[in-house]
């Protein structure tokens, strides 16, 4: 169990786009702590466009990744507005892959009260299970389905911090946290890449896509820690090859 990090320090870390690397080791029936990485989310929508997109006649015919992108943006914009109106009851939006989800969508995005310890913990465990499932699918060894996720760490440039503390310290004016397996590096991550992780794509393929995306948007996130804390973590980008849905 990592040491508790002071809230102010974790709050500073929560706003950063970080390069991270990590590995989960598991033994059958042995509790493990999954390792996740916080990311910025590259989005092709913004608060203005997302608010009207779902009411358009062709919305349901658009790609799954685009619909997820709109929904994540809508959650983020709503939480940001809520936090301005109710600063003593802040909300955060957590996004991550979910390979075990039924149906077409393989990611989760949920808005939770930042001060609700149980909901924060449950969300961390959900993200940890998804990360472990993905890494098991990418491994050459036999998956261990009975492994218990005892806890979750978020890997930052200052080391690992407990996921619960990390989420509770997220800045209220920048309430989006995107969690990915610790092995994924790069400066940013997209809904498309989250879906690739959720569909248990091979690790090398997801890593290559993350690296390519990071290179293409590096200029957009090249700002100081203070600047990042003052700006939304959703970065509006023009449509381009790096934002097209992944082939299935």
Secondary structure, DSSP 8 states (H G I E B T S, - for coil): ------HHHHHHHHT------------TT--EEEEEEEEEEEES--HHHHHHHTTSTTGGGS-HHHHHHHHHHHHHHHHHHHHHH-TTS-EEEEEEE-TT-SSS--EEEEEEETT-HHHHHHHHHHHHHHHHHHHHHHSSS---TT--EEEEEEEETTEEEEHHHHHHTS-TTS-EEEEEETT--SSEEEHHHHHHHHTT--HHHHHHHHHHHHHHHGGGG---HHHHHHS-SEEE----GGGS----
